[in-house]
Amino acid sequence: MLNDFSIITNIKEGDVKAFEQVFRLYYTPLCLYSASITGQMDAAEEIVQELFYVFWKERETLQIYYSIKSYLYGAIRNQSLQYCEHEEVKQRYNELFANASNEDESTPEDEMEYKELEIVIENTLHKLPRRCAQIFHMQRFEGKKYAEIANILSISIKTVEAEMTKALKALRKNIENYYNENR
């Protein structure tokens, strides 16, 4: 295998064989690494595939200074941790609404809290910048993947990730403030 600098140069110039060489060498180990973080092989494969998609799509602007291996593993670690955080938020959100919508066990106080929380979430989403809210809506309510959103809006996946992070931080902050005020 050529040294990393040569491989990166070849990939930047559009050398599909160099890209395939990197893909074949790292795909399975990266999937296993991601699965060790996420606990889900399906999710890990999707994360790795998306990374390689972005790697190829943005090959001309890649800024890898040392080794391809450390770049890929660092990116997979970050994406896998972001996936876990996203899943945790989804789980808490689903539990919260499942508990709130269980009408047999809910009290009028629970229903009021549920409605207040819905208002907090709606208000937070309305206060987000237009593109941020649009990306959040496409991902959470339409079920689109980051790559799909990036393609539809003609932006990078990193921009989609950044906007989702902003939206989730705003939601988390406002929900935490709501709970702190009401306890």
C-alpha positions, 0 to 999 in steps of 0.5 A: 500500500502506498503511503497515506500522503500519496493515497490522499493525493490520488483520492483527491484527484478522483482515483477510484482505485485508491478510494476502493483500496482505503474502503476495503482496508477499513470498512469492516474494522470501522464497522466493528469499532462503531458497533462497539460504541453504538451496540448495533451493527446495522447502525454502525454499517450505516454510519461507516457507509455515510462516512465513506460517502462523504469522504468521496464526495468531499475528497477534493477538500479533505484535510488529512495531515497525518494518517487516513486511519486516525482520520477515519477512526476519529470521524467514526468515533464522533459519528457513533457518539453523536448517534448514541446521543441522538438515540438517547434523546429519542428514547427519552422523548418517546418515553416522556410522550408514551407516559404522558399519552397513557390516558388510563394512568395519567392524572389531570396534572400529568396531562397539563404537564404534557401540554405545557411540554408540547408548547415548550417544544413547539415554541423552541422549534418556532424560534430556531433559524429557518434552515435549522428548523427545516433540517430538524423537521426533515430528520425528526418528522419526515425520517430523512437521513442526514445524507438525504437532507444534505442532498435535497438542500445542496449542503454538506452533511457536516452542515446538517449535523451542525444544524441538528446539534443546534436544534437538539441543544436548544430543545434540551436547554428549554426542556431542562429549564421547563423541568427546573422551573416546575420542580 
